Structures are given as C-alpha cells and as structure tokens.
Amino acid sequence: MNYAMTPGVERLGSQDWQLILSIVMRLYHEKEYFLSFEAKGGKTIVSDGNENDLCYVDKLIFPPSTKVWAIYGDDGQSQYYTFLLPKEY
C-alpha cells in the first residue's frame, strides 16, 4: 500500500504517522475506503465520512478543529490512500 498527502496535510504535520497508517490498514481490511479523522473533545474520531464512527484515538492526531480525509485509490498498478483536507478535494 502506498500513501500520498497533499500540501495542506504536509503543512499540518503529525508526529503519529505510524499510528495513522496502522489505523488506515486495519480499516482497509474491514473494507473502509473513505476515512475522516476529526478532533472531538481531546480525542480523534475516525469515521466513514457519513457520521458512522469507526474508532477513536485517545489523543489528538492532527491539530484541533482540523478534519483530514484518507481516500483509497487503485490505478491498476498500485493501491494507495491519499490524505487531504476537505477543501483540497
């Protein structure tokens, strides 16, 4: 699995990419191809983008009041997730 991030996500920065990627891979195996990471109450909620919470992390992964999407893609040669801000979609 490959990963890419937009300039907006790069600017946010995160010290927890290993944790983020482990969550993404676990949810990929559960057939979740669109993920939304959002801070709520000092935690990070990971949802399917339709307000269905999939899991949560007991800390902030990205800055407060920031939503980050991870969208799965497959171009026939490789599978990947792109991390982006909603305004970059």
Backbone as a chain_set.jsonl record, in Angstrom:
{"seq": "MNYAMTPGVERLGSQDWQLILSIVMRLYHEKEYFLSFEAKGGKTIVSDGNENDLCYVDKLIFPPSTKVWAIYGDDGQSQYYTFLLPKEY", "coords": {"N": [[0.856, -1.175, 0.0], [0.575, 2.182, -0.867], [1.114, 5.622, 0.077], [0.032, 8.995, -0.035], [0.192, 12.536, 0.414], [-1.443, 15.667, 0.498], [-0.331, 19.103, -0.021], [-1.535, 20.661, 2.014], [-2.001, 18.847, 4.139], [0.605, 18.062, 4.613], [1.622, 20.473, 5.635], [0.225, 20.618, 8.044], [1.373, 18.682, 9.663], [2.247, 15.891, 11.731], [3.062, 13.854, 14.432], [2.466, 11.268, 14.559], [2.385, 9.354, 12.452], [2.88, 6.624, 12.126], [0.962, 5.445, 13.794], [-1.363, 6.46, 12.547], [-1.193, 5.242, 9.991], [-1.374, 2.556, 10.735], [-4.0, 2.454, 11.672], [-5.376, 3.092, 9.312], [-4.682, 0.873, 7.684], [-5.823, -1.245, 9.146], [-8.541, -0.59, 8.982], [-8.847, -0.611, 6.224], [-8.679, -3.338, 5.695], [-11.095, -4.0, 6.719], [-12.732, -3.174, 4.763], [-13.117, -0.404, 4.489], [-12.972, 2.457, 2.727], [-13.004, 5.177, 2.614], [-12.014, 7.516, 4.849], [-12.371, 9.636, 7.658], [-10.699, 11.796, 9.73], [-11.135, 13.412, 12.732], [-10.937, 15.86, 15.262], [-12.384, 15.686, 18.462], [-13.385, 16.697, 21.54], [-10.792, 16.395, 22.726], [-9.989, 13.975, 21.733], [-9.411, 11.863, 18.848], [-11.656, 11.177, 16.397], [-12.395, 8.627, 14.17], [-14.122, 8.296, 11.278], [-16.473, 7.082, 8.768], [-17.042, 9.083, 7.053], [-19.708, 9.447, 6.732], [-20.788, 10.069, 9.121], [-20.661, 7.787, 10.676], [-19.05, 6.436, 13.257], [-15.961, 4.802, 13.362], [-13.728, 4.18, 14.871], [-11.81, 5.405, 17.679], [-9.178, 7.535, 18.857], [-7.325, 8.109, 21.725], [-6.187, 10.655, 21.854], [-5.177, 13.753, 20.28], [-4.55, 13.597, 16.87], [-4.159, 15.198, 14.697], [-4.042, 18.82, 14.393], [-6.347, 20.655, 16.556], [-9.782, 21.211, 15.595], [-9.44, 20.51, 12.936], [-10.083, 18.679, 10.047], [-9.211, 15.701, 8.444], [-9.091, 13.848, 5.522], [-8.797, 10.477, 4.34], [-8.479, 8.828, 1.439], [-9.075, 6.002, -0.475], [-7.464, 4.595, -3.334], [-7.047, 2.936, -6.495], [-5.111, 2.347, -9.144], [-4.768, 0.306, -10.884], [-2.155, -0.478, -11.093], [-1.074, 0.104, -8.645], [-2.082, 0.295, -5.21], [-3.417, 2.753, -3.05], [-3.633, 5.288, -0.482], [-4.763, 8.555, -0.264], [-4.088, 11.367, 1.602], [-5.83, 14.187, 2.563], [-7.037, 17.564, 2.981], [-10.452, 18.509, 3.419], [-11.065, 20.856, 1.92], [-9.256, 20.659, -0.118], [-10.168, 18.82, -1.86]], "CA": [[0.0, 0.0, 0.0], [1.297, 3.451, -0.923], [0.436, 6.751, 0.711], [0.387, 10.328, -0.52], [-0.512, 13.587, 1.146], [-1.497, 16.957, -0.17], [0.444, 20.132, 0.681], [-2.222, 21.083, 3.235], [-1.751, 17.858, 5.199], [2.032, 18.179, 4.933], [1.804, 21.655, 6.491], [-0.316, 20.334, 9.381], [2.327, 17.895, 10.423], [1.772, 14.961, 12.745], [4.132, 13.0, 14.946], [1.867, 9.95, 14.766], [2.071, 8.703, 11.182], [2.861, 5.167, 12.294], [-0.368, 5.148, 14.332], [-2.345, 6.765, 11.499], [-1.129, 4.209, 8.955], [-1.885, 1.286, 11.274], [-5.465, 2.576, 11.676], [-5.822, 3.021, 7.916], [-4.565, -0.508, 7.199], [-6.833, -2.078, 9.825], [-9.861, -0.281, 8.421], [-8.833, -1.08, 4.829], [-9.005, -4.773, 5.742], [-12.525, -4.073, 7.024], [-13.399, -2.631, 3.562], [-13.405, 1.026, 4.642], [-12.134, 3.101, 1.719], [-13.034, 6.621, 2.852], [-11.883, 7.744, 6.284], [-12.312, 11.026, 8.092], [-10.097, 11.975, 11.052], [-11.598, 14.694, 13.251], [-10.764, 16.044, 16.705], [-13.587, 15.956, 19.259], [-13.201, 16.521, 22.981], [-9.456, 15.926, 23.078], [-9.745, 12.686, 21.087], [-9.576, 11.849, 17.4], [-12.686, 10.244, 15.944], [-12.233, 8.187, 12.787], [-15.442, 7.91, 10.775], [-16.533, 6.723, 7.353], [-17.468, 10.267, 6.311], [-21.172, 9.516, 6.807], [-21.091, 10.19, 10.554], [-20.566, 6.495, 11.359], [-17.749, 6.336, 13.905], [-15.323, 3.502, 13.184], [-12.858, 4.006, 16.033], [-11.301, 6.673, 18.184], [-7.848, 7.536, 19.45], [-7.412, 8.879, 22.968], [-5.401, 11.884, 21.775], [-5.301, 14.456, 19.006], [-3.561, 13.185, 15.875], [-3.952, 16.414, 13.92], [-4.427, 19.991, 15.195], [-7.786, 20.796, 16.852], [-10.692, 21.786, 14.584], [-8.985, 20.161, 11.59], [-10.552, 17.39, 9.542], [-8.349, 15.144, 7.4], [-9.655, 12.681, 4.851], [-7.93, 9.486, 3.707], [-9.308, 8.242, 0.386], [-8.429, 4.874, -1.151], [-7.459, 4.572, -4.787], [-6.387, 1.802, -7.145], [-4.961, 2.708, -10.553], [-4.479, -0.903, -11.636], [-0.76, -0.847, -10.848], [-0.806, 0.219, -7.214], [-3.162, 0.701, -4.315], [-2.903, 3.862, -2.261], [-4.505, 6.22, 0.22], [-4.361, 9.95, -0.335], [-4.504, 12.162, 2.752], [-6.094, 15.548, 2.12], [-8.015, 18.372, 3.694], [-11.675, 18.587, 2.607], [-11.025, 21.972, 0.967], [-8.355, 20.299, -1.213], [-10.826, 17.793, -2.677]], "C": [[0.898, 1.233, 0.0], [0.454, 4.548, -0.287], [0.94, 8.047, 0.097], [-0.355, 11.336, 0.336], [-0.409, 14.888, 0.371], [-0.646, 17.966, 0.607], [-0.212, 20.594, 1.987], [-1.98, 20.139, 4.393], [-0.272, 17.883, 5.591], [2.284, 19.342, 5.882], [1.276, 21.423, 7.908], [0.709, 19.65, 10.263], [1.627, 16.983, 11.42], [2.959, 14.115, 13.162], [3.671, 11.544, 15.019], [1.552, 9.21, 13.472], [2.055, 7.186, 11.295], [1.496, 4.721, 12.827], [-1.438, 5.357, 13.262], [-2.364, 5.654, 10.459], [-1.616, 2.862, 9.472], [-3.412, 1.303, 11.337], [-6.005, 2.419, 10.263], [-5.765, 1.584, 7.412], [-5.593, -1.422, 7.855], [-8.205, -1.844, 9.212], [-9.953, -0.654, 6.945], [-9.217, -2.562, 4.788], [-10.463, -5.012, 6.127], [-13.364, -3.433, 5.913], [-13.865, -1.185, 3.731], [-12.443, 1.783, 3.74], [-12.154, 4.625, 1.792], [-13.026, 6.821, 4.357], [-11.788, 9.233, 6.559], [-11.779, 11.058, 9.521], [-10.502, 13.354, 11.55], [-11.449, 14.735, 14.769], [-12.101, 16.368, 17.354], [-13.266, 15.681, 20.717], [-11.851, 15.973, 23.388], [-9.094, 14.569, 22.513], [-9.818, 12.874, 19.577], [-10.593, 10.774, 17.058], [-12.398, 9.911, 14.485], [-13.595, 7.682, 12.335], [-15.343, 7.549, 9.301], [-16.971, 7.901, 6.484], [-18.967, 10.449, 6.286], [-21.632, 9.537, 8.259], [-21.157, 8.853, 11.284], [-19.164, 6.368, 11.943], [-17.217, 4.914, 13.787], [-14.4, 3.166, 14.349], [-12.475, 5.382, 16.546], [-9.928, 6.45, 18.795], [-7.903, 8.497, 20.625], [-6.521, 10.118, 22.997], [-5.656, 12.537, 20.424], [-4.182, 14.0, 18.077], [-3.177, 14.378, 15.0], [-4.384, 17.601, 14.783], [-5.941, 20.06, 15.428], [-8.521, 21.518, 15.725], [-10.202, 21.578, 13.156], [-9.522, 18.785, 11.239], [-9.606, 16.961, 8.425], [-9.035, 13.913, 6.841], [-8.53, 11.775, 4.361], [-8.815, 8.724, 2.724], [-8.495, 7.187, -0.359], [-8.516, 5.032, -2.66], [-6.717, 3.343, -5.293], [-6.319, 2.12, -8.628], [-4.633, 1.51, -11.433], [-3.044, -1.378, -11.464], [-0.406, -0.768, -9.372], [-2.065, 0.643, -6.47], [-2.596, 1.761, -3.39], [-4.017, 4.561, -1.501], [-3.911, 7.605, 0.038], [-4.934, 10.666, 0.878], [-4.651, 13.603, 2.296], [-7.045, 16.25, 3.063], [-9.266, 18.45, 2.833], [-11.646, 19.715, 1.58], [-10.086, 21.697, -0.204], [-8.972, 19.271, -2.157], [-11.21, 18.345, -4.029]], "O": [[1.857, 1.317, 0.767], [-0.761, 4.412, -0.137], [2.115, 8.178, -0.244], [-1.4, 11.03, 0.911], [0.578, 15.16, -0.311], [-0.282, 17.717, 1.757], [0.485, 20.884, 2.959], [-1.773, 20.586, 5.521], [0.063, 17.742, 6.768], [3.065, 19.22, 6.826], [1.819, 21.971, 8.867], [0.888, 19.987, 11.433], [0.532, 17.289, 11.891], [3.767, 13.71, 12.326], [4.413, 10.683, 15.492], [0.546, 8.505, 13.401], [1.272, 6.531, 10.607], [0.942, 3.727, 12.357], [-2.321, 4.516, 13.096], [-3.434, 5.173, 10.084], [-2.216, 2.097, 8.716], [-4.052, 0.283, 11.083], [-6.977, 1.697, 10.04], [-6.71, 1.122, 6.773], [-6.172, -2.282, 7.19], [-8.945, -2.793, 8.954], [-11.038, -0.981, 6.464], [-9.996, -2.981, 3.932], [-11.003, -6.093, 5.892], [-14.556, -3.18, 6.094], [-14.891, -0.791, 3.177], [-11.232, 1.757, 3.96], [-11.387, 5.287, 1.092], [-13.923, 6.353, 5.058], [-11.197, 9.989, 5.786], [-12.339, 10.422, 10.414], [-10.249, 14.357, 10.881], [-11.786, 13.78, 15.469], [-12.855, 17.211, 16.867], [-12.915, 14.559, 21.083], [-11.771, 15.162, 24.31], [-8.007, 14.058, 22.781], [-10.239, 13.924, 19.094], [-10.411, 9.603, 17.391], [-12.183, 10.805, 13.666], [-14.155, 6.76, 12.927], [-14.294, 7.685, 8.672], [-17.243, 7.722, 5.297], [-19.455, 11.497, 5.863], [-22.729, 9.081, 8.582], [-21.661, 8.794, 12.405], [-18.195, 6.209, 11.201], [-17.924, 3.948, 14.072], [-14.302, 2.011, 14.763], [-12.781, 6.398, 15.923], [-9.569, 5.341, 19.192], [-8.473, 9.583, 20.517], [-6.143, 10.577, 24.075], [-6.273, 11.944, 19.539], [-3.01, 14.015, 18.452], [-2.019, 14.539, 14.616], [-5.033, 17.402, 15.81], [-6.722, 19.585, 14.604], [-7.941, 22.33, 15.004], [-10.511, 22.373, 12.267], [-9.428, 17.846, 12.029], [-9.246, 17.764, 7.564], [-9.498, 13.048, 7.585], [-7.448, 12.245, 4.011], [-9.775, 8.061, 3.118], [-7.38, 7.445, -0.812], [-9.505, 5.535, -3.193], [-5.866, 2.786, -4.6], [-7.348, 2.16, -9.303], [-4.261, 1.674, -12.595], [-2.752, -2.556, -11.669], [0.468, -1.497, -8.902], [-2.973, 1.259, -7.029], [-1.435, 1.687, -2.988], [-5.194, 4.437, -1.841], [-2.703, 7.799, 0.171], [-6.132, 10.578, 1.147], [-3.73, 14.179, 1.717], [-7.762, 15.619, 3.839], [-9.15, 18.456, 1.607], [-12.155, 19.545, 0.473], [-10.114, 22.432, -1.192], [-8.351, 18.896, -3.151], [-11.775, 17.625, -4.852]]}, "num_chains": 1, "name": "protein.A"}
